[in-house]
Amino acid sequence: NVVGDYPDYEKEWFKFRDERMNKKVIEWLNSIGIEPV
């Protein structure tokens, strides 16, 4: 894992990934008629 060799970039990568995943999950839930709380 190359990102693991750079702690600052690793932290930013996981933050980006988590935010992106959260957005995708919310969009998916909305698309099937579920409103997340």
PQR file with spaces between the fields and no chain letter, atoms N, CA, C, O and H, PARSE charges and radii, in Angstrom:
ATOM       1  N    ASN     1       0.843   -1.178    0.000 -0.4000 1.5000
ATOM       2  CA   ASN     1       0.000    0.000    0.000 -0.0000 2.0000
ATOM       3  C    ASN     1       0.886    1.239    0.000  0.5500 1.7000
ATOM       4  O    ASN     1       1.483    1.582    1.020 -0.5500 1.4000
ATOM       5  N    VAL     2       0.968    1.893   -1.118 -0.4000 1.5000
ATOM       6  CA   VAL     2       1.832    3.057   -1.271 -0.0000 2.0000
ATOM       7  C    VAL     2       1.366    4.216   -0.403  0.5500 1.7000
ATOM       8  O    VAL     2       2.192    4.918    0.180 -0.5500 1.4000
ATOM       9  H    VAL     2       0.483    1.614   -1.947  0.4000 1.0000
ATOM      10  N    VAL     3       0.072    4.427   -0.306 -0.4000 1.5000
ATOM      11  CA   VAL     3      -0.451    5.550    0.477 -0.0000 2.0000
ATOM      12  C    VAL     3      -0.037    5.417    1.936  0.5500 1.7000
ATOM      13  O    VAL     3       0.182    6.423    2.611 -0.5500 1.4000
ATOM      14  H    VAL     3      -0.600    3.857   -0.780  0.4000 1.0000
ATOM      15  N    GLY     4       0.072    4.194    2.426 -0.4000 1.5000
ATOM      16  CA   GLY     4       0.467    3.964    3.809 -0.0000 2.0000
ATOM      17  C    GLY     4       1.861    4.469    4.138  0.5500 1.7000
ATOM      18  O    GLY     4       2.195    4.679    5.304 -0.5500 1.4000
ATOM      19  H    GLY     4      -0.106    3.377    1.877  0.4000 1.0000
ATOM      20  N    ASP     5       2.677    4.662    3.100 -0.4000 1.5000
ATOM      21  CA   ASP     5       4.027    5.185    3.310 -0.0000 2.0000
ATOM      22  C    ASP     5       4.032    6.690    3.570  0.5500 1.7000
ATOM      23  O    ASP     5       5.062    7.249    3.948 -0.5500 1.4000
ATOM      24  H    ASP     5       2.405    4.492    2.153  0.4000 1.0000
ATOM      25  N    TYR     6       2.908    7.340    3.373 -0.4000 1.5000
ATOM      26  CA   TYR     6       2.790    8.789    3.530 -0.0000 2.0000
ATOM      27  C    TYR     6       1.595    9.098    4.433  0.5500 1.7000
ATOM      28  O    TYR     6       0.479    9.277    3.944 -0.5500 1.4000
ATOM      29  H    TYR     6       2.071    6.886    3.066  0.4000 1.0000
ATOM      30  N    PRO     7       1.822    9.161    5.739 -0.5600 1.5000
ATOM      31  CA   PRO     7       0.716    9.300    6.701  0.2800 2.0000
ATOM      32  C    PRO     7      -0.221   10.478    6.426  0.5500 1.7000
ATOM      33  O    PRO     7      -1.434   10.346    6.591 -0.5500 1.4000
ATOM      34  N    ASP     8       0.316   11.619    6.014 -0.4000 1.5000
ATOM      35  CA   ASP     8      -0.551   12.775    5.750 -0.0000 2.0000
ATOM      36  C    ASP     8      -1.480   12.508    4.574  0.5500 1.7000
ATOM      37  O    ASP     8      -2.666   12.834    4.617 -0.5500 1.4000
ATOM      38  H    ASP     8       1.301   11.727    5.880  0.4000 1.0000
ATOM      39  N    TYR     9      -0.928   11.912    3.525 -0.4000 1.5000
ATOM      40  CA   TYR     9      -1.748   11.588    2.356 -0.0000 2.0000
ATOM      41  C    TYR     9      -2.736   10.474    2.677  0.5500 1.7000
ATOM      42  O    TYR     9      -3.865   10.467    2.188 -0.5500 1.4000
ATOM      43  H    TYR     9       0.035   11.647    3.490  0.4000 1.0000
ATOM      44  N    GLU    10      -2.298    9.540    3.499 -0.4000 1.5000
ATOM      45  CA   GLU    10      -3.185    8.442    3.882 -0.0000 2.0000
ATOM      46  C    GLU    10      -4.413    8.982    4.618  0.5500 1.7000
ATOM      47  O    GLU    10      -5.541    8.571    4.347 -0.5500 1.4000
ATOM      48  H    GLU    10      -1.380    9.545    3.897  0.4000 1.0000
ATOM      49  N    LYS    11      -4.181    9.898    5.541 -0.4000 1.5000
ATOM      50  CA   LYS    11      -5.283   10.501    6.297 -0.0000 2.0000
ATOM      51  C    LYS    11      -6.247   11.217    5.357  0.5500 1.7000
ATOM      52  O    LYS    11      -7.463   11.058    5.468 -0.5500 1.4000
ATOM      53  H    LYS    11      -3.265   10.232    5.761  0.4000 1.0000
ATOM      54  N    GLU    12      -5.702   12.004    4.434 -0.4000 1.5000
ATOM      55  CA   GLU    12      -6.541   12.721    3.476 -0.0000 2.0000
ATOM      56  C    GLU    12      -7.277   11.761    2.550  0.5500 1.7000
ATOM      57  O    GLU    12      -8.438   11.998    2.214 -0.5500 1.4000
ATOM      58  H    GLU    12      -4.714   12.133    4.344  0.4000 1.0000
ATOM      59  N    TRP    13      -6.620   10.681    2.132 -0.4000 1.5000
ATOM      60  CA   TRP    13      -7.252    9.696    1.255 -0.0000 2.0000
ATOM      61  C    TRP    13      -8.461    9.060    1.944  0.5500 1.7000
ATOM      62  O    TRP    13      -9.535    8.961    1.350 -0.5500 1.4000
ATOM      63  H    TRP    13      -5.677   10.488    2.405  0.4000 1.0000
ATOM      64  N    PHE    14      -8.286    8.632    3.191 -0.4000 1.5000
ATOM      65  CA   PHE    14      -9.392    7.993    3.897 -0.0000 2.0000
ATOM      66  C    PHE    14     -10.530    8.978    4.155  0.5500 1.7000
ATOM      67  O    PHE    14     -11.701    8.602    4.103 -0.5500 1.4000
ATOM      68  H    PHE    14      -7.414    8.713    3.673  0.4000 1.0000
ATOM      69  N    LYS    15     -10.191   10.227    4.432 -0.4000 1.5000
ATOM      70  CA   LYS    15     -11.224   11.250    4.606 -0.0000 2.0000
ATOM      71  C    LYS    15     -12.007   11.419    3.308  0.5500 1.7000
ATOM      72  O    LYS    15     -13.237   11.439    3.324 -0.5500 1.4000
ATOM      73  H    LYS    15      -9.240   10.532    4.474  0.4000 1.0000
ATOM      74  N    PHE    16     -11.306   11.542    2.191 -0.4000 1.5000
ATOM      75  CA   PHE    16     -11.948   11.671    0.884 -0.0000 2.0000
ATOM      76  C    PHE    16     -12.813   10.456    0.587  0.5500 1.7000
ATOM      77  O    PHE    16     -13.966   10.590    0.177 -0.5500 1.4000
ATOM      78  H    PHE    16     -10.306   11.526    2.178  0.4000 1.0000
ATOM      79  N    ARG    17     -12.249    9.266    0.795 -0.4000 1.5000
ATOM      80  CA   ARG    17     -12.972    8.025    0.506 -0.0000 2.0000
ATOM      81  C    ARG    17     -14.240    7.915    1.348  0.5500 1.7000
ATOM      82  O    ARG    17     -15.304    7.563    0.837 -0.5500 1.4000
ATOM      83  H    ARG    17     -11.313    9.157    1.128  0.4000 1.0000
ATOM      84  N    ASP    18     -14.123    8.215    2.636 -0.4000 1.5000
ATOM      85  CA   ASP    18     -15.278    8.120    3.532 -0.0000 2.0000
ATOM      86  C    ASP    18     -16.379    9.109    3.143  0.5500 1.7000
ATOM      87  O    ASP    18     -17.559    8.760    3.148 -0.5500 1.4000
ATOM      88  H    ASP    18     -13.260    8.500    3.052  0.4000 1.0000
ATOM      89  N    GLU    19     -15.989   10.346    2.806 -0.4000 1.5000
ATOM      90  CA   GLU    19     -16.976   11.342    2.395 -0.0000 2.0000
ATOM      91  C    GLU    19     -17.660   10.924    1.097  0.5500 1.7000
ATOM      92  O    GLU    19     -18.874   11.068    0.950 -0.5500 1.4000
ATOM      93  H    GLU    19     -15.029   10.628    2.802  0.4000 1.0000
ATOM      94  N    ARG    20     -16.881   10.411    0.170 -0.4000 1.5000
ATOM      95  CA   ARG    20     -17.428    9.970   -1.122 -0.0000 2.0000
ATOM      96  C    ARG    20     -18.378    8.788   -0.929  0.5500 1.7000
ATOM      97  O    ARG    20     -19.459    8.747   -1.517 -0.5500 1.4000
ATOM      98  H    ARG    20     -15.895   10.294    0.289  0.4000 1.0000
ATOM      99  N    MET    21     -17.967    7.838   -0.107 -0.4000 1.5000
ATOM     100  CA   MET    21     -18.802    6.668    0.146 -0.0000 2.0000
ATOM     101  C    MET    21     -20.106    7.085    0.822  0.5500 1.7000
ATOM     102  O    MET    21     -21.174    6.585    0.469 -0.5500 1.4000
ATOM     103  H    MET    21     -17.088    7.871    0.370  0.4000 1.0000
ATOM     104  N    ASN    22     -20.027    7.988    1.783 -0.4000 1.5000
ATOM     105  CA   ASN    22     -21.218    8.469    2.475 -0.0000 2.0000
ATOM     106  C    ASN    22     -22.184    9.118    1.486  0.5500 1.7000
ATOM     107  O    ASN    22     -23.390    8.874    1.537 -0.5500 1.4000
ATOM     108  H    ASN    22     -19.159    8.394    2.070  0.4000 1.0000
ATOM     109  N    LYS    23     -21.655    9.939    0.592 -0.4000 1.5000
ATOM     110  CA   LYS    23     -22.493   10.595   -0.410 -0.0000 2.0000
ATOM     111  C    LYS    23     -23.167    9.558   -1.307  0.5500 1.7000
ATOM     112  O    LYS    23     -24.362    9.664   -1.584 -0.5500 1.4000
ATOM     113  H    LYS    23     -20.675   10.137    0.550  0.4000 1.0000
ATOM     114  N    LYS    24     -22.418    8.565   -1.759 -0.4000 1.5000
ATOM     115  CA   LYS    24     -22.973    7.529   -2.638 -0.0000 2.0000
ATOM     116  C    LYS    24     -24.058    6.723   -1.929  0.5500 1.7000
ATOM     117  O    LYS    24     -25.081    6.393   -2.530 -0.5500 1.4000
ATOM     118  H    LYS    24     -21.447    8.479   -1.534  0.4000 1.0000
ATOM     119  N    VAL    25     -23.841    6.407   -0.666 -0.4000 1.5000
ATOM     120  CA   VAL    25     -24.834    5.638    0.091 -0.0000 2.0000
ATOM     121  C    VAL    25     -26.113    6.448    0.250  0.5500 1.7000
ATOM     122  O    VAL    25     -27.209    5.912    0.084 -0.5500 1.4000
ATOM     123  H    VAL    25     -23.010    6.674   -0.178  0.4000 1.0000
ATOM     124  N    ILE    26     -25.988    7.724    0.566 -0.4000 1.5000
ATOM     125  CA   ILE    26     -27.166    8.580    0.713 -0.0000 2.0000
ATOM     126  C    ILE    26     -27.920    8.688   -0.611  0.5500 1.7000
ATOM     127  O    ILE    26     -29.149    8.618   -0.630 -0.5500 1.4000
ATOM     128  H    ILE    26     -25.098    8.160    0.700  0.4000 1.0000
ATOM     129  N    GLU    27     -27.193    8.857   -1.716 -0.4000 1.5000
ATOM     130  CA   GLU    27     -27.842    8.910   -3.030 -0.0000 2.0000
ATOM     131  C    GLU    27     -28.571    7.606   -3.319  0.5500 1.7000
ATOM     132  O    GLU    27     -29.692    7.624   -3.826 -0.5500 1.4000
ATOM     133  H    GLU    27     -26.195    8.914   -1.700  0.4000 1.0000
ATOM     134  N    TRP    28     -27.954    6.486   -3.007 -0.4000 1.5000
ATOM     135  CA   TRP    28     -28.562    5.179   -3.253 -0.0000 2.0000
ATOM     136  C    TRP    28     -29.825    5.008   -2.408  0.5500 1.7000
ATOM     137  O    TRP    28     -30.859    4.573   -2.915 -0.5500 1.4000
ATOM     138  H    TRP    28     -27.042    6.471   -2.596  0.4000 1.0000
ATOM     139  N    LEU    29     -29.742    5.348   -1.134 -0.4000 1.5000
ATOM     140  CA   LEU    29     -30.914    5.230   -0.269 -0.0000 2.0000
ATOM     141  C    LEU    29     -32.060    6.095   -0.789  0.5500 1.7000
ATOM     142  O    LEU    29     -33.207    5.649   -0.834 -0.5500 1.4000
ATOM     143  H    LEU    29     -28.902    5.701   -0.722  0.4000 1.0000
ATOM     144  N    ASN    30     -31.753    7.313   -1.175 -0.4000 1.5000
ATOM     145  CA   ASN    30     -32.787    8.198   -1.727 -0.0000 2.0000
ATOM     146  C    ASN    30     -33.389    7.616   -2.997  0.5500 1.7000
ATOM     147  O    ASN    30     -34.591    7.751   -3.229 -0.5500 1.4000
ATOM     148  H    ASN    30     -30.822    7.675   -1.139  0.4000 1.0000
ATOM     149  N    SER    31     -32.571    6.970   -3.821 -0.4000 1.5000
ATOM     150  CA   SER    31     -33.061    6.419   -5.088 -0.0000 2.0000
ATOM     151  C    SER    31     -34.035    5.266   -4.884  0.5500 1.7000
ATOM     152  O    SER    31     -34.836    4.967   -5.770 -0.5500 1.4000
ATOM     153  H    SER    31     -31.595    6.861   -3.632  0.4000 1.0000
ATOM     154  N    ILE    32     -33.973    4.616   -3.720 -0.4000 1.5000
ATOM     155  CA   ILE    32     -34.903    3.514   -3.451 -0.0000 2.0000
ATOM     156  C    ILE    32     -35.977    3.925   -2.442  0.5500 1.7000
ATOM     157  O    ILE    32     -36.679    3.083   -1.883 -0.5500 1.4000
ATOM     158  H    ILE    32     -33.323    4.859   -3.000  0.4000 1.0000
ATOM     159  N    GLY    33     -36.088    5.242   -2.222 -0.4000 1.5000
ATOM     160  CA   GLY    33     -37.177    5.762   -1.409 -0.0000 2.0000
ATOM     161  C    GLY    33     -36.955    5.740    0.086  0.5500 1.7000
ATOM     162  O    GLY    33     -37.913    5.798    0.857 -0.5500 1.4000
ATOM     163  H    GLY    33     -35.518    5.926   -2.677  0.4000 1.0000
ATOM     164  N    ILE    34     -35.712    5.657    0.506 -0.4000 1.5000
ATOM     165  CA   ILE    34     -35.405    5.670    1.939 -0.0000 2.0000
ATOM     166  C    ILE    34     -34.689    6.975    2.259  0.5500 1.7000
ATOM     167  O    ILE    34     -33.686    7.317    1.633 -0.5500 1.4000
ATOM     168  H    ILE    34     -34.934    5.610   -0.120  0.4000 1.0000
ATOM     169  N    GLU    35     -35.220    7.703    3.247 -0.4000 1.5000
ATOM     170  CA   GLU    35     -34.577    8.941    3.658 -0.0000 2.0000
ATOM     171  C    GLU    35     -33.723    8.668    4.888  0.5500 1.7000
ATOM     172  O    GLU    35     -34.254    8.364    5.956 -0.5500 1.4000
ATOM     173  H    GLU    35     -36.035    7.425    3.756  0.4000 1.0000
ATOM     174  N    PRO    36     -32.406    8.772    4.748 -0.5600 1.5000
ATOM     175  CA   PRO    36     -31.544    8.526    5.910  0.2800 2.0000
ATOM     176  C    PRO    36     -31.723    9.610    6.970  0.5500 1.7000
ATOM     177  O    PRO    36     -31.995   10.768    6.653 -0.5500 1.4000
ATOM     178  N    VAL    37     -31.569    9.221    8.209 -0.4000 1.5000
ATOM     179  CA   VAL    37     -31.705   10.173    9.313 -0.0000 2.0000
ATOM     180  C    VAL    37     -30.368   10.451    9.943  0.5500 1.7000
ATOM     181  O    VAL    37     -30.283   11.232   10.891 -0.5500 1.4000
ATOM     182  H    VAL    37     -31.349    8.280    8.467  0.4000 1.0000
